[in-house]
Amino acid sequence: MSFYETVLRLEQLPYETLWKQFTAEDVNRALRKERLDEHDLQALLSPAAASCLEEMAQRAQQLTRKHFGHVMQLFTPMYLADFCVNHCTYCSFSSIYDFPRKKLGPEELRQEASVIAASGFRHLLVLTGESRKESPTAYVKDCVKILREYFSSVSIEVNPLSIEEYRELMEAGVDGLTLYQEVYHQETYRKLHIKGPKRVYRNRLDAPERGCQAGFRAVNIGALLGMYDWRQEAFFTAMHARYLQDKYPECEIGLSAPRFRPYLGEFNPDSDVTDRALVQIILAYRLFLPRAGITLSTREPASLRDRLVHLGITKMSAGVSTEVGGHTQTGGTPQFEISDSRNVQEIIDMLIANNLQPVFKDWDILTVAPV
């Protein structure tokens, strides 16, 4: 059994007419339920829900405080390498772009880790381009062993791996996996991924489940909003998260809602995801998945992030660079442009002003001394 079977079923739904059938009463009915089903999720993502955002926001805030309290976990990404063999039409790291590729060595890694740790971070997300030659599992494993000297929690966002490879990285100190499907709509997925192993839709779709099977503490998924109709993509993302939650209750399943941002190329997405649409997506995620963490990245502008902190968000990035070695080196090529360039202290001040507690560490791998 794989979520792919669910994808095949969901693809048969008549979305163009489906979204129009819902009314405000359908939305209000969903708001009164304790556990929402597939039909309720559709109602919350439908055009009818646009007139109920205030009611959805109040319910989302109640659920967030109930399950997560008044805390906001902070983390930052670290880019280890930007070598990539894929040609994806929306990414600066695509193999078609000619720029000096970079890969951190042990000393550069320690310098980068030291600067990031000095900012207070204890949760780190490490990323690479997708190249098994330049950033193989062994390289990531060696990097993680160094990074665990500085950070309590290290998550990875790399190319899809096997269960055995995920277990190998977990033994090295990785406790979380982030992997975005990018686009759930299969035809669009094929159009956007021109060449390279990333073209294999099913391999990427099943990778988060392999992470759960490997035993990661947390697995985070998402779609890059704007690549296809946002209602349908958000629906598939939430259904994927529910599938993983139900099948692997011991794993913390989280979602991100990243919107497309400018990058090195000239591709422009077909679907316009407005601020209001993003709010509706985040609220629908929280109502459908009350226990799921929801991450909001620096892709979003500061003013919007400030307004969203009470509407279901539980995790935020801060002090971000999307370049390899971007905290200690200059002249790199960013994977995409960020919107919120505030430093860590400015994010902390904003959260405190919103009566939220910034949290740098809420997890550590337990090390048992030999008897």
C-alpha positions in Angstrom: 0.0 0.0 0.0 1.3 3.5 -0.9 -0.2 6.9 -1.0 0.1 6.6 -4.8 -3.1 4.4 -4.8 -4.9 7.4 -3.1 -3.4 9.8 -5.7 -4.9 7.6 -8.5 -8.3 7.7 -6.9 -8.2 11.4 -6.1 -7.1 12.3 -9.7 -10.5 11.0 -10.9 -12.5 13.6 -9.0 -14.1 16.4 -11.2 -12.4 19.3 -9.5 -13.6 22.0 -11.8 -17.2 21.3 -10.7 -16.4 19.9 -7.3 -15.2 23.1 -5.7 -18.4 24.9 -6.8 -20.8 22.5 -5.0 -19.8 23.6 -1.5 -21.7 26.3 0.5 -20.9 28.3 3.6 -23.1 25.8 5.5 -20.7 23.0 4.5 -17.8 25.0 5.8 -19.6 25.7 9.1 -20.6 22.1 9.4 -16.9 21.2 9.1 -16.0 23.7 11.8 -18.3 22.0 14.3 -16.7 18.6 13.8 -13.9 17.1 16.0 -12.3 15.0 13.2 -12.7 16.2 9.6 -13.0 13.9 6.7 -12.1 14.2 3.0 -15.3 16.0 2.2 -14.8 18.5 5.0 -11.3 19.3 3.7 -12.7 20.0 0.3 -15.2 22.4 1.8 -12.5 24.3 3.7 -10.5 24.7 0.5 -13.5 25.7 -1.7 -14.4 29.2 -2.8 -17.3 29.1 -0.3 -14.8 29.1 2.6 -13.4 32.5 1.5 -16.4 34.1 3.3 -15.7 32.1 6.5 -12.0 32.8 7.0 -12.6 34.6 10.3 -14.5 31.6 11.8 -11.8 29.3 10.4 -9.1 31.4 12.0 -10.7 31.4 15.4 -11.1 27.6 15.4 -7.5 27.2 14.0 -6.1 29.3 16.8 -8.0 27.3 19.4 -6.6 24.0 18.1 -3.1 25.4 17.8 -3.0 26.6 21.4 -4.6 23.3 22.6 -2.0 21.1 20.9 1.1 23.3 20.8 0.6 26.0 23.4 2.1 29.5 22.9 5.5 28.4 21.6 7.1 28.8 18.1 10.0 26.6 17.2 12.8 28.4 15.3 15.2 26.8 12.9 17.5 27.7 10.0 18.6 25.9 6.9 22.2 25.2 6.0 23.1 24.4 2.4 25.9 21.9 2.1 26.2 21.6 -1.7 24.5 23.0 -4.9 25.5 20.3 -7.4 22.4 18.9 -9.1 21.8 16.5 -12.0 18.1 17.4 -12.4 16.6 19.9 -14.8 13.7 21.4 -12.9 12.2 24.5 -14.6 11.7 26.4 -11.3 15.0 26.0 -9.4 18.4 27.9 -9.6 20.3 24.7 -8.8 19.0 23.1 -12.1 21.8 21.4 -14.1 21.2 23.7 -17.1 22.6 26.8 -15.3 26.3 27.5 -15.6 27.6 28.9 -12.3 30.5 27.9 -10.0 29.1 25.0 -8.0 30.1 24.7 -4.3 30.4 22.0 -1.7 31.4 22.5 1.9 34.5 20.8 3.2 34.9 19.9 6.9 36.5 23.2 8.0 34.0 25.3 6.0 31.3 23.2 7.6 32.6 23.9 11.1 32.8 27.6 10.4 29.3 27.7 9.1 28.0 25.6 12.0 29.8 27.8 14.6 28.2 31.0 13.2 24.7 29.6 13.1 25.0 28.0 16.5 26.2 31.3 17.9 22.8 32.8 16.9 21.1 30.5 19.3 19.8 27.8 16.9 19.8 24.2 18.0 17.5 22.9 15.2 19.1 22.7 11.8 17.8 21.7 8.4 20.6 20.7 6.0 20.1 20.8 2.3 21.9 19.7 -0.9 21.3 19.7 -4.6 20.4 16.3 -5.9 23.6 14.7 -7.0 24.6 11.3 -5.8 28.1 11.8 -7.1 28.9 15.1 -5.5 26.7 14.8 -2.3 26.3 11.1 -1.7 24.8 9.6 1.5 28.4 9.1 2.8 29.1 12.9 2.4 25.9 13.9 4.1 26.6 11.3 6.9 30.1 12.8 7.5 28.6 16.3 7.6 25.9 15.3 10.1 28.4 13.8 12.5 30.2 17.2 12.6 27.0 19.1 12.9 25.7 17.1 15.8 28.6 18.6 17.8 26.8 22.0 17.4 23.1 21.2 17.2 20.6 19.1 19.2 18.5 18.3 16.1 19.5 17.9 12.5 17.0 17.3 9.7 17.8 16.7 6.1 16.3 17.9 2.8 18.2 15.9 0.1 17.3 13.7 -2.8 15.0 10.7 -2.1 16.8 7.8 -0.5 16.2 4.2 0.3 15.0 3.0 3.8 18.5 1.6 4.4 20.1 5.0 3.5 17.7 6.8 5.7 18.5 4.5 8.6 22.2 5.0 8.0 21.8 8.8 8.3 19.6 8.3 11.4 22.4 6.4 13.0 24.7 9.3 12.2 22.4 11.7 14.1 19.6 12.8 11.7 16.2 12.8 13.3 14.0 14.5 10.7 13.2 14.4 7.0 11.8 17.2 4.9 10.9 16.3 1.3 8.5 18.2 -0.9 6.6 16.5 -3.7 6.8 19.9 -5.4 3.7 19.1 -7.6 1.1 16.3 -6.9 -0.6 16.7 -10.3 1.3 14.1 -12.4 1.0 15.7 -15.8 2.3 19.0 -14.5 5.1 17.1 -12.6 6.3 15.6 -15.8 6.3 19.0 -17.6 8.3 20.7 -14.8 10.9 18.0 -14.4 12.7 17.8 -17.8 15.4 15.3 -17.0 17.2 13.6 -14.2 16.1 11.1 -11.5 13.6 13.6 -10.1 11.4 12.9 -13.1 10.4 9.6 -11.4 7.2 10.8 -9.6 6.5 7.6 -7.7 10.0 7.5 -6.2 9.6 11.0 -4.7 6.1 10.4 -3.6 7.0 7.3 -1.6 10.1 8.8 0.0 8.4 10.4 3.0 6.9 7.0 3.8 10.3 5.4 3.6 11.5 8.0 6.1 8.7 7.0 8.4 9.6 3.3 8.0 13.2 4.1 8.7 12.2 5.5 12.1 12.7 9.3 11.8 11.2 11.2 14.6 9.7 13.8 12.2 8.7 13.9 8.5 7.7 17.1 6.8 6.0 17.3 3.4 4.6 20.0 1.1 3.8 21.2 -2.4 5.4 24.2 -4.0 2.3 26.4 -4.3 1.8 28.0 -7.7 2.9 25.1 -9.9 -0.6 23.9 -10.3 -4.1 24.8 -9.1 -3.5 25.7 -5.4 -6.8 24.2 -4.1 -6.0 20.8 -5.6 -2.4 20.8 -4.6 -3.3 21.8 -1.0 -5.9 19.0 -0.9 -3.4 16.4 -2.1 -0.8 17.6 0.4 -3.2 17.4 3.4 -4.5 14.0 2.3 -0.9 12.8 2.1 -0.2 14.1 5.6 -3.3 12.4 7.0 -2.3 9.1 5.3 1.2 9.2 7.0 -0.3 10.3 10.3 -2.8 7.4 10.4 -0.2 4.8 9.2 2.7 6.0 11.3 1.3 7.5 14.5 4.7 7.3 16.2 6.2 9.8 13.7 5.5 13.6 13.9 4.1 14.6 10.5 4.4 18.2 9.5 3.5 20.4 6.5 4.9 23.4 4.8 3.1 25.8 2.5 5.9 27.4 0.4 5.0 29.7 -2.4 7.0 30.0 -5.6 9.8 32.7 -5.4 12.0 34.3 -8.0 15.1 32.4 -8.9 18.0 32.3 -11.5 15.7 31.5 -14.4 12.6 33.0 -16.0 9.9 30.5 -15.3 6.6 31.9 -14.0 4.0 29.6 -12.5 0.5 29.2 -13.9 -1.4 29.4 -10.6 -1.6 32.7 -8.7 -1.6 32.0 -5.0 -2.6 35.2 -3.3 -2.0 36.1 0.4 -5.7 35.3 1.1 -5.4 31.9 -0.6 -2.3 31.1 1.5 -4.2 32.0 4.7 -7.1 29.7 3.6 -4.6 26.8 2.9 -2.9 27.2 6.3 -6.2 27.3 8.1 -7.5 24.3 6.2 -4.3 22.4 7.1 -4.7 23.2 10.8 -8.4 22.3 11.0 -7.9 19.0 9.1 -4.7 18.1 10.9 -4.9 19.5 14.4 -1.7 17.7 15.6 0.5 18.4 12.6 3.2 21.0 12.8 3.0 23.7 10.1 6.1 25.5 8.9 6.2 29.1 7.5 9.5 30.0 5.7 11.2 33.2 4.8 9.7 32.9 1.3 6.9 35.0 2.8 7.3 38.7 3.5 7.8 39.9 7.1 4.4 41.6 7.3 2.5 38.5 6.3 4.5 36.2 8.5 3.8 38.5 11.5 0.1 38.2 10.8 0.1 34.4 10.4 1.8 33.4 13.7 -1.5 32.9 15.4 -3.3 31.1 12.6 -1.8 27.6 12.9 1.9 28.1 12.4 4.2 26.2 14.8 7.6 26.5 13.2 9.4 29.3 11.5 12.8 29.7 9.8 14.9 32.8 10.6 18.3 34.2 9.7 18.1 32.4 6.4 20.6 32.1 3.5 19.8 29.8 0.5 23.4 29.8 -0.7 26.0 27.1 0.1 28.0 28.5 3.0 25.9 31.6 3.0 26.4 32.4 6.6 30.2 32.7 6.3 30.9 33.1 2.6 29.9 35.5 -0.2 29.3 35.2 -3.9 27.2 32.0 -3.9 24.1 31.4 -6.0 20.9 31.3 -4.0 18.4 28.5 -4.7 15.7 31.2 -4.6 15.1 34.7 -3.3 13.8 35.0 0.3 11.4 37.7 1.3 11.9 38.0 5.1 15.5 39.0 5.6 15.2 39.9 9.3 17.9 38.6 11.6 17.2 36.2 14.4 16.8 38.8 17.1 14.2 40.7 15.1 12.2 37.5 14.7 12.5 36.8 18.4 11.3 40.3 19.3 8.3 39.9 16.9 7.3 36.7 18.5 7.5 38.0 22.0 5.5 41.1 21.0 2.8 38.6 19.8 2.9 36.8 23.2 4.6 33.8 21.8 7.6 32.0 23.2 10.5 31.5 20.8 12.0 28.0 21.2 15.4 27.0 19.9 15.5 23.5 21.3 12.7 21.2 22.2 14.3 17.9 21.2 17.6 16.1 21.7 18.7 12.6 20.6 19.0 10.5 23.7 22.5 9.0 24.1 22.6 6.0 26.4 26.0 5.3 27.9 27.2 1.7 27.7 26.8 -0.3 30.9 
